[in-house]
Amino acid sequence: MRRFFHALISGVLLTVSCHTLAFVEKSTEGEFTELSDRLHQIERTLQGIETIHRYSFISVRGQDVLLATPGFSVGNSLWRVEYQIDGGNWETKAFNSPVAIRNLKPGSTVRMRVMAVEGAQFQQMAYQVVLGSYPHMRYELHHEEGFLKIPHGLTDPPFLATQAYTKALLEAWFTDSKAFPLEGGVMRFELRPNEGEKKIIKTFMSDMAGSISEVITFNRCEGGSYAGNFIHKDKSRNTWGTRYKTGTYIPINVLLESMADKPHEYDFGHICKRMLVNWSRS
């Protein structure tokens, strides 16, 4: 994904501004803006070809670090990124692919600098970079609360990962490589309730606890296929019938770009109608 995500989430732009940066660290090379312990998206502007922006990130727990340049185009870019690990040699970040920096010790420092490429001419040049803890994501899309789900094997396809009438709670959790909650992870979630509905696309950012929690809503469906009847025993013996349609949903760990695992597409059960077919005392 080459585009930088400028999605609005609860009125907050995902592009991280300077207020999330911790403080300025001085070195013999110049001043480095030290980034806090999270995952950062940074969008700034180089003010001329002599300008160099420097950033520093400490791997507090020895966790893996992610360096990425969303939207970077090799063919027309006038800026480049170099990075350094624990005072070693500076390396130029290659092309569009993100970089995973692993095997770090607690307290290791990853430094990055953004500058004009040799021979470039400009007065101002905007850039976007990502630097911080490498994001690991897990998530769950819950069945609609209070709904008695259709058992496995009574639908086509036989397993519907989530079943709902009009809403489903999405929860996601981001951690770093040391299983520590990660702020700043970005999840793109795509749900098509059924083939006749438009795809719902949402983008979310994890909070300080590494969490995302959002109720996804959609229209109720009409008609639909008949699922096999099933018996539910409570205070009585109830036989239930269901009409449903099928859709799909898929999660994407956005900032990993090409390094993300291929996301699995799950089958979704869009429930149109529930009928009591038979009732008897237990």
C-alpha positions as CSV (number, residue, x, y, z in Angstrom):
1,M,0.0,0.0,0.0
2,R,1.8,3.1,-1.2
3,R,-0.6,5.8,0.0
4,F,-0.2,7.4,3.4
5,F,-3.4,7.0,5.5
6,H,-5.0,10.3,6.2
7,A,-8.1,8.8,7.6
8,L,-10.1,10.6,10.3
9,I,-10.7,8.5,13.4
10,S,-13.0,10.1,16.1
11,G,-11.9,13.5,14.7
12,V,-8.2,12.8,15.0
13,L,-6.0,12.7,12.0
14,L,-3.9,9.6,11.8
15,T,-0.9,11.5,10.6
16,V,1.1,12.2,13.8
17,S,2.0,15.8,14.4
18,C,4.9,17.1,16.5
19,H,3.0,17.1,19.8
20,T,3.5,13.3,20.0
21,L,7.3,13.7,19.8
22,A,9.0,13.5,23.2
23,F,12.0,15.9,23.3
24,V,15.1,17.0,21.5
25,E,18.4,15.1,22.0
26,K,21.6,16.9,21.1
27,S,24.5,15.0,19.6
28,T,27.7,15.9,17.7
29,E,25.8,15.4,14.5
30,G,23.0,17.7,15.4
31,E,19.7,17.6,17.2
32,F,17.6,14.5,17.2
33,T,13.9,14.5,18.0
34,E,13.5,11.6,20.4
35,L,10.3,9.6,19.8
36,S,8.2,8.2,22.6
37,D,7.6,4.5,23.2
38,R,4.9,3.7,20.6
39,L,4.5,3.5,16.8
40,H,4.8,6.9,15.1
41,Q,3.5,8.2,11.8
42,I,5.3,11.5,10.9
43,E,4.5,13.9,8.2
44,R,6.7,17.0,7.9
45,T,8.3,19.2,5.3
46,L,11.9,19.8,4.4
47,Q,12.6,23.5,4.1
48,G,15.2,23.4,1.3
49,I,17.9,21.0,0.2
50,E,20.2,21.8,3.1
51,T,17.6,20.8,5.7
52,I,18.0,17.5,7.6
53,H,15.4,16.1,10.0
54,R,16.7,13.7,12.6
55,Y,14.8,11.3,14.8
56,S,15.7,8.9,17.5
57,F,13.8,5.9,18.9
58,I,14.8,3.8,21.9
59,S,13.9,0.1,21.9
60,V,13.1,0.1,25.7
61,R,12.5,-3.6,25.9
62,G,14.7,-4.7,23.1
63,Q,11.5,-5.0,20.9
64,D,11.7,-5.1,17.1
65,V,11.5,-1.7,15.4
66,L,9.6,-0.7,12.2
67,L,10.9,1.9,9.7
68,A,8.7,2.6,6.7
69,T,8.1,5.3,4.1
70,P,4.4,5.1,2.9
71,G,3.9,6.8,-0.4
72,F,7.6,6.9,-1.3
73,S,8.0,6.8,-5.0
74,V,11.4,5.8,-6.4
75,G,10.8,7.5,-9.7
76,N,10.1,11.0,-8.5
77,S,11.2,11.3,-4.9
78,L,13.6,14.1,-4.1
79,W,14.2,12.9,-0.5
80,R,15.8,9.9,1.1
81,V,15.9,8.1,4.5
82,E,19.0,6.8,6.3
83,Y,19.1,4.9,9.6
84,Q,21.6,3.9,12.2
85,I,21.6,1.2,14.9
86,D,23.4,1.8,18.2
87,G,25.9,4.3,16.7
88,G,26.9,2.0,13.8
89,N,27.2,2.9,10.2
90,W,24.4,4.8,8.5
91,E,22.4,2.8,5.9
92,T,20.2,4.1,3.2
93,K,16.6,2.7,3.4
94,A,15.9,0.9,0.1
95,F,13.0,1.9,-2.1
96,N,9.4,1.4,-0.9
97,S,9.8,-1.7,1.2
98,P,9.5,-1.3,5.0
99,V,12.4,-2.3,7.2
100,A,12.1,-4.6,10.3
101,I,15.0,-4.0,12.7
102,R,15.4,-7.1,14.9
103,N,17.7,-8.6,17.5
104,L,18.0,-5.4,19.5
105,K,19.0,-5.2,23.2
106,P,16.9,-3.3,25.8
107,G,17.9,0.3,25.4
108,S,19.1,0.0,21.8
109,T,18.8,3.2,19.8
110,V,17.6,3.5,16.2
111,R,18.3,6.8,14.6
112,M,16.8,8.1,11.3
113,R,17.5,11.1,9.2
114,V,15.5,12.5,6.3
115,M,17.3,14.7,3.7
116,A,17.3,15.7,0.1
117,V,18.8,13.3,-2.5
118,E,22.1,14.4,-4.1
119,G,21.4,16.9,-6.9
120,A,17.8,17.6,-5.9
121,Q,16.5,21.1,-6.2
122,F,13.5,22.3,-4.2
123,Q,12.4,25.0,-1.7
124,Q,10.0,22.7,0.2
125,M,9.4,19.0,0.1
126,A,6.8,17.1,2.2
127,Y,7.6,13.6,3.4
128,Q,6.0,10.8,5.4
129,V,7.8,8.2,7.5
130,V,6.9,5.6,10.1
131,L,9.2,4.8,13.0
132,G,8.6,2.9,16.3
133,S,7.8,-0.5,17.7
134,Y,6.9,-3.2,15.2
135,P,3.2,-3.8,15.3
136,H,1.6,-7.3,16.0
137,M,-2.2,-7.4,15.6
138,R,-4.9,-9.8,16.7
139,Y,-8.6,-9.1,16.6
140,E,-12.1,-10.5,17.0
141,L,-15.4,-9.6,15.3
142,H,-18.1,-10.8,17.8
143,H,-21.5,-12.2,17.0
144,E,-24.3,-9.7,17.6
145,E,-25.1,-9.7,21.3
146,G,-28.0,-11.8,22.3
147,F,-28.2,-13.7,19.0
148,L,-28.4,-17.5,19.1
149,K,-25.9,-18.4,16.3
150,I,-26.5,-21.1,13.7
151,P,-24.4,-24.1,14.6
152,H,-21.6,-25.3,12.3
153,G,-22.6,-27.3,9.3
154,L,-26.1,-25.9,8.8
155,T,-25.1,-23.1,6.3
156,D,-23.3,-22.8,3.0
157,P,-20.4,-22.3,3.6
158,P,-20.6,-24.5,6.7
159,F,-18.7,-22.2,9.0
160,L,-19.7,-18.5,9.4
161,A,-17.1,-16.9,11.6
162,T,-19.5,-14.1,12.7
163,Q,-23.3,-13.9,12.6
164,A,-25.3,-10.7,13.1
165,Y,-28.5,-8.9,12.1
166,T,-27.4,-5.2,12.0
167,K,-24.3,-4.8,14.2
168,A,-21.2,-6.5,15.4
169,L,-18.5,-5.5,17.9
170,L,-15.0,-5.3,16.5
171,E,-12.2,-5.6,19.0
172,A,-8.4,-5.5,18.2
173,W,-5.2,-5.5,20.1
174,F,-1.8,-4.3,19.1
175,T,1.4,-5.4,20.9
176,D,5.1,-5.1,20.1
177,S,7.4,-8.1,19.7
178,K,7.7,-8.4,23.5
179,A,3.9,-8.6,23.9
180,F,3.7,-5.1,25.4
181,P,0.6,-3.0,24.5
182,L,1.3,-0.8,21.5
183,E,-0.1,2.6,20.8
184,G,-0.3,3.8,17.2
185,G,-1.0,0.5,15.4
186,V,-3.3,1.0,12.4
187,M,-6.0,-1.4,11.4
188,R,-8.0,-1.3,8.2
189,F,-11.2,-3.4,8.4
190,E,-13.3,-4.3,5.4
191,L,-16.8,-5.9,5.8
192,R,-19.2,-6.8,3.0
193,P,-22.3,-8.0,4.9
194,N,-23.6,-9.8,1.8
195,E,-23.0,-9.8,-1.9
196,G,-25.8,-7.3,-2.5
197,E,-24.4,-4.7,-0.1
198,K,-21.5,-2.2,-0.5
199,K,-18.3,-2.9,1.3
200,I,-17.9,-1.1,4.6
201,I,-14.3,0.1,5.1
202,K,-13.1,1.5,8.4
203,T,-9.6,2.5,9.6
204,F,-8.7,2.6,13.3
205,M,-5.7,3.5,15.5
206,S,-4.9,1.7,18.7
207,D,-4.9,3.6,22.0
208,M,-2.4,3.7,24.9
209,A,-3.6,0.3,26.0
210,G,-3.0,-1.1,22.4
211,S,-6.8,-1.5,22.0
212,I,-9.4,-0.8,19.4
213,S,-13.1,-1.3,20.1
214,E,-15.9,-0.2,17.7
215,V,-19.4,-1.4,16.9
216,I,-19.8,-1.9,13.1
217,T,-23.3,-1.3,11.9
218,F,-25.1,-2.2,8.7
219,N,-28.5,-2.6,7.2
220,R,-30.8,-5.5,7.9
221,C,-31.2,-7.9,5.0
222,E,-34.4,-9.3,3.3
223,G,-35.0,-12.8,2.0
224,G,-32.0,-15.0,2.1
225,S,-31.3,-18.7,2.0
226,Y,-32.7,-21.2,4.6
227,A,-30.2,-22.6,7.1
228,G,-30.8,-26.1,8.5
229,N,-33.1,-26.1,11.6
230,F,-31.5,-26.6,15.0
231,I,-32.7,-27.4,18.5
232,H,-31.9,-25.2,21.5
233,K,-32.7,-26.5,24.9
234,D,-33.3,-24.0,27.8
235,K,-36.5,-24.1,29.8
236,S,-38.1,-25.7,26.8
237,R,-37.1,-27.5,23.7
238,N,-37.1,-25.0,20.8
239,T,-36.5,-25.7,17.1
240,W,-35.3,-22.7,15.2
241,G,-35.1,-21.8,11.5
242,T,-33.1,-19.0,10.0
243,R,-32.9,-17.1,6.7
244,Y,-29.5,-15.6,6.0
245,K,-27.1,-14.2,3.4
246,T,-23.3,-14.6,3.3
247,G,-20.6,-11.9,3.1
248,T,-17.0,-11.6,4.0
249,Y,-14.7,-9.5,6.2
250,I,-10.9,-9.0,6.3
251,P,-8.5,-7.2,8.7
252,I,-5.3,-5.5,7.5
253,N,-2.3,-4.4,9.6
254,V,-1.8,-1.3,7.6
255,L,1.7,0.1,8.5
256,L,3.5,-3.2,7.8
257,E,2.6,-2.8,4.1
258,S,4.3,-5.6,2.1
259,M,5.7,-7.3,5.3
260,A,2.2,-8.0,6.7
261,D,1.0,-11.6,6.6
262,K,-1.5,-12.2,3.9
263,P,-4.8,-11.4,5.6
264,H,-7.4,-14.2,5.9
265,E,-10.9,-13.5,4.5
266,Y,-13.6,-14.8,6.8
267,D,-17.2,-15.7,5.9
268,F,-19.8,-13.6,7.5
269,G,-23.4,-14.6,8.3
270,H,-25.9,-11.7,7.6
271,I,-29.0,-12.8,9.4
272,C,-32.3,-11.8,7.8
273,K,-34.9,-13.6,9.8
274,R,-35.2,-16.1,12.8
275,M,-38.3,-18.3,13.1
276,L,-39.5,-20.5,15.9
277,V,-40.4,-23.7,14.0
278,N,-41.5,-25.9,16.9
279,W,-41.7,-25.7,20.7
280,S,-42.2,-28.3,23.3
281,R,-41.6,-28.7,27.1
282,S,-38.3,-30.2,28.1
